[in-house]
Amino acid sequence: MSTVRLTGVRAVVFDLDDTLYLERTFALSGFAAVGQWLQQRMACPGDPYTRMAALFDSEHRSRVFDRLVEEWGIQPAGPLVREMIDRFRAHRPQIRLCPDADRVLSRWTGRFRLGLISDGPLSVQQNKVEALGLTSRLDEIILTDRWGEAFWKPHPRAFEWLEQAWGLCGGRLVYLADNPAKDFIAPRRRGWHTVRVRRNQGIHSLQEAEPGTEADHEVRSLEDVNID
């Protein structure tokens, strides 16, 4: 990985999770909220936050709540897990922009149109956008779940929408994102520049791209992207 230099770009579009902030911090923020709620609701066998954080760093990452309830021997598990998920999704996240993201947003404001395309449950992503103060710093924010999960990436609708809204296409736009499984397919097909931000603590940092899903470039920091 090295510094990337792009020319002819008029608009910079970001992914959200693990691109502008660390997704891990959102998970830990949610575990804190859920843990506090659990301790108010029941006599917990152990500290729920500590255990959920440990499970997140294990092979049980995709089912932290299920695993915790199983370990505690609570039956039936389903109703409590669903409540935990609801609390997690509804909480006001304690998250902040990565320092490099904060700096490039300031540096590129006024030079380029700035946008966001992000997947995920709508209310959850809206809470993240609000917590990060992005509404005032970006020209367009597209949370794809407003159209329904069928339009999450790699569906091209969000990319097409920005092209039409801004009157730009192809190499006039660049998409900066982290997930090699879905983020770069649509913009590459439309001729956008694509850059994978492979942060050391990113959820997908160890995931390699399949043929045809990779980005044009790869960097460790947003500050490694130079746009003339």
Order of alpha helices (4+ residues) and beta strands (2+ residues): beta-beta-alpha-alpha-alpha-alpha-alpha-beta-alpha-beta-alpha-beta-alpha-beta-beta-beta
